[in-house]
Amino acid sequence: MHTIAMRPLATAVATALAISAAPVSAAVAAPPAPSTAGSDDSFYTYDGGRPLSSFAPGAVLKTRTLPYHVVGIPTPVRAIQLLYRTTDAQGRPSAGVTSVVRSPGGDGRKAVSYQSAYDSLNPADGPSRAIAGDVTLGGLIPNAESLVLVPLLLQGYDVVIPDTQGQNANFAAGPEYGTNTLDSIRAASRSPETGMNTGTRFGLIGYSGGAIATHWASVLAPGYAPEVNRRLVGFAEGGLLVAPAHNLKYVSGSLVWAGVIPMALIGAARAYDIDLKPYMSGYGLKVYKRLERGSIINVLGQYPGLTWKKLAKPQYADPNSVPGFVEAVNKLNLGSAPTPTIPGFIAQGNGGVLEGTLSNLPGIGTGDGVMVAGDVRTLARQYCGDGNKSIKYRQYGLLSHAGAAVPWAPLAMDWLNDRFAGRTPPSDCGRIPAGNSLAPEKPASSF
């Protein structure tokens, strides 16, 4: 019954990912000019008299209620948007934005935090901007994902949709995704307008870029937000980024996903104030400048055959010869992060050869076209070994990144429904095949 009821969710997620995964062009082309939609919206700026650092993480700084927009068209659904205090990738106080939609049949006791796969280096592409009515090319994914709300709201769940990448849109900076998500839950629980409180239970769900936020929130919660962790029923995710250094090798030279390489480099460098430009070739600098405000829409299928070597100067052909690269990817490696204490459902496709990614790389193996299946298996096994036996793992051997979202979505929501109902979480511990080493990257030897 749940599976049938949640088919609209599967369709919504699959639609959004199909939009993101469709090759836009076979040639390297300049993307549209970065959008400035919403750039003059004062709601996003903290302008209070007290220092931002004087507020506790999750403190509500501003509140507004507006119509929920889809591709710029207002709907009868109302969204409550909160500006709240959070923490960036370097531990500094920052301001984040989240959107809350109340269920007409809900009572404030259960909610789902939905992490969007908007994957952009442009703050204008965030879900809150799309909800507020701004229309951008990179905002197509949050607009498509708006369909996700319908089945969730009908089941009595309030829905919280954080701008997980922060107001600088630091793509791929997982720890920042995690703190933004956790502080969004804190803010939603503290705002009288949302109908939720510190007793509201939450489930976490997200695919692809949304899985990055979902997973980092689950691993950071025990230490960063223990009072939130106690209210989390579990996390459900698919298409997870585990060890970025592996992914950059895996997508190198691919037909569809190679353009993610510069996007991830820009996002990680921006999050940690690392200057990678001195190591880049003339061509690499052009790509860097072109994509500083680009989105996933601007890269898929548009950089076929792109590699790290094409972006870097010859003496830096090995990415591990760049100190900033090693520093960043090790901070983003989930293999070195804490083990979550809540139940998890982790799904992963393994049919990436269909999207023009090499089928098998030494030490990397196979994946869904952009995410490495062996990394995800190792992470799930690691959690089982660390004592979290409530891990369900599903691998779709013939499905690519976009394709795996279709069977994952209804199973993920069914799984979360069971967690809210208090049913014993299923476990695949002891049945998950071996994967890759998730050891930190080491700097290349100097010559």
Buried (B, 14 or more C-beta within 10 A) or exposed (E): EBEEBBBBBBBBBBBBBBBBBEBBEEEBEEBEEBBEBBEEBEBBEBEEEEEBEEBEBBBBBBBEEBBBBBEBEEEEBBBBBBBBBBBBBEEEBBBBBBBBBBBEEBEBBBBBBBBBBBBBBBBBBBBBBBBBBBBBBBBBBBBBBBBBBBBBBEBBBBBBBBBBBBBBBBBBBBBBBBBBBBBBBBBBBBBEBBBBEEEBBBBBBBBBBBBBBBBBBBBBBBEBBEEBBEBBBBBBBBBBBBBBBBBBBBBBBBBBBBBBBBBBBBBBBBBBEBEBEEBBBEEBBBBBEBBBBBBBBBBBBBBBEBBBBBBBBEEBEBBBBBEBBBBBBBBBBBBEBBBBBBBBBBBBBBBBBBBBBBEEBEEBBBBBBBBBBBBBBBBBBBBBEEEBBBBBBBBBEEBBBBBBBBBBBBBBBBBBBBBBEEEEBBBBBEEBEEBBEBEBBEEBEEE
